[in-house]
Amino acid sequence: MKTLVVYRSHYGSTRRYAQWLAQALDADAAEERQADARLVQNYECVIFGGGLYAGSIAGAARMAKLYGALQGKRLAMFTVGLSDPSDPENVKKIMQDAARAFTPEMLENICFFHLRGGMDYRNMRPVHKAMMAMLKKMLLKKPESERSTEEKGLLAAYDRPVDFTDRAALAPLIAWCRDEA
């Protein structure tokens, strides 16, 4: 099956996953800004990848805009964020974010996968630094005993870069792609 991996990456984790995925599937990869209806029409399977930023999924708007051109294709989206995707509460939150970006019909036709990325506060763009600073301030107001594991991990990531990207985490997405049934 001819596959295209489209991605939007601000800091590199999503790009890394997209490149690993394209390599594993012998697929083509393109940055989100290159994806248009003419490009996607040449593929049977289209996978979008985007990072999670303040309640939105990078690249989701492009996927929604191209949805008409994607009809009849196998569709998947992988999200990349700092939150642990093995935690059902994190996945629930991500899917709530997705519900804002896509119609119910789109949600039914897109298979979602969630991957863990990384964060290096020192290398963030000013707008993301400001958002993270506000989040940090809010979290520090919470008593430590009431902070979730995710919140504690986020606070710890301010002091040192973290990178949870893992090629093996793509296994379920690769299996889905190879299952043409």
C-alpha positions in Angstrom: 0.0 0.0 0.0 1.5 3.3 -1.0 1.8 5.4 2.2 2.5 9.0 2.9 3.5 10.3 6.4 2.7 14.0 6.9 4.1 15.7 10.0 4.3 19.0 11.8 7.2 19.2 14.3 8.3 22.2 16.3 11.2 20.7 18.2 12.0 17.4 16.5 10.3 14.6 18.2 7.4 14.3 15.7 9.9 14.6 12.8 11.9 11.8 14.3 8.9 9.5 14.6 7.7 10.5 11.1 11.1 9.6 9.6 11.3 6.3 11.5 7.8 5.4 10.4 8.5 6.3 6.7 11.6 4.2 6.9 9.9 1.2 8.4 7.0 1.3 5.9 9.1 2.3 2.9 6.8 5.3 2.7 7.2 8.9 1.6 7.3 11.7 4.2 6.4 15.3 3.8 6.2 18.3 6.2 2.7 19.5 6.8 3.1 22.7 4.8 3.8 20.6 1.7 0.7 18.5 2.0 -2.1 19.5 -0.3 -5.0 17.7 -2.1 -2.8 17.0 -5.2 -0.1 15.3 -3.1 -2.4 13.1 -1.0 -4.4 11.9 -4.0 -1.4 9.8 -5.0 -1.5 7.6 -1.8 -3.8 4.9 -0.5 -2.8 5.5 3.2 -2.1 8.8 4.7 -0.7 9.2 8.3 -0.5 12.6 9.9 1.7 13.3 12.9 1.6 16.3 15.2 2.8 17.4 18.6 0.5 18.3 21.4 0.5 22.0 22.4 -1.8 23.6 24.9 -4.9 21.6 24.0 -4.4 21.4 20.3 -2.7 18.9 17.9 -0.3 20.4 15.5 -1.2 19.4 12.0 -4.8 18.5 12.8 -6.2 21.6 11.1 -4.4 20.6 7.8 -5.8 17.1 8.1 -9.3 18.4 8.6 -8.9 20.8 5.7 -7.8 18.0 3.4 -10.4 15.5 4.6 -12.4 15.7 1.3 -9.3 14.7 -0.6 -8.7 11.9 1.9 -12.0 10.1 1.3 -11.6 6.4 0.7 -8.0 6.3 2.0 -6.8 4.6 5.2 -6.2 7.4 7.6 -4.2 7.6 10.9 -2.9 10.3 13.1 -0.2 10.0 15.7 0.2 12.6 18.4 3.4 13.3 20.2 3.5 14.8 23.6 5.2 14.7 27.0 2.3 12.9 28.7 2.6 9.1 29.0 0.2 7.5 26.5 -0.1 4.4 28.6 -2.2 6.4 31.1 -5.8 6.2 30.0 -6.5 9.7 31.5 -3.9 11.2 29.2 -5.4 9.5 26.1 -8.8 10.7 27.1 -7.5 14.2 27.2 -5.8 13.9 23.9 -9.0 12.6 22.3 -10.9 15.5 23.8 -8.5 17.8 22.0 -8.9 15.8 18.8 -12.7 16.1 19.1 -12.3 19.9 18.8 -10.3 19.6 15.6 -12.4 17.0 13.8 -16.0 16.3 13.0 -17.6 13.1 14.4 -17.4 11.5 10.9 -13.7 12.3 10.7 -13.1 10.9 14.2 -14.7 7.6 13.1 -12.5 7.3 10.0 -9.1 8.3 11.6 -7.2 5.7 13.6 -5.3 7.5 16.4 -2.0 6.6 18.0 -0.2 8.4 20.8 3.5 8.6 21.3 5.7 10.1 23.9 8.1 12.9 22.9 10.5 15.1 24.7 11.0 18.6 26.0 14.0 21.0 26.4 12.7 24.2 27.9 15.9 26.1 27.0 15.3 25.5 23.3 11.6 26.5 23.2 10.2 29.4 21.3 9.2 32.4 23.4 5.5 31.8 23.0 5.9 28.2 24.2 8.2 29.2 27.0 5.5 31.7 28.2 2.8 29.0 28.1 5.0 26.6 30.0 5.9 29.3 32.6 2.3 29.8 33.3 1.7 26.1 33.6 4.6 25.8 35.9 3.4 28.6 38.1 -0.1 27.0 38.3 1.4 23.6 39.2 3.6 25.0 41.9 0.5 26.4 43.6 -0.8 22.9 44.0 0.3 21.0 47.1 2.9 18.5 46.1 0.8 15.7 47.5 -2.0 16.6 45.0 0.2 16.7 41.9 -0.1 13.8 39.4 2.8 11.8 38.2 2.5 13.7 34.9 2.6 17.1 36.7 5.6 16.1 38.8 7.4 15.0 35.6 6.6 18.2 33.8 8.1 20.2 36.7 11.2 18.1 36.7 11.6 18.7 32.9 12.2 22.4 33.6 15.5 21.5 35.2 16.8 19.1 32.6 15.9 18.1 29.0 13.9 14.9 28.7 13.5 12.7 25.6 11.1 9.7 25.7 11.1 9.1 21.9 11.3 5.4 21.2 11.3 3.8 17.8 9.7 0.7 19.3 6.7 2.8 20.3 5.7 2.9 16.6 5.1 -0.9 16.5 1.2 -0.6 16.9 1.1 2.0 14.1 3.3 0.0 11.8 1.2 -3.1 12.5 -2.0 -1.1 11.6 -0.4 0.1 8.4 0.6 -3.4 7.3 -2.9 -4.8 8.1 -4.7 -3.9 4.9 -7.9 -5.7 5.8 
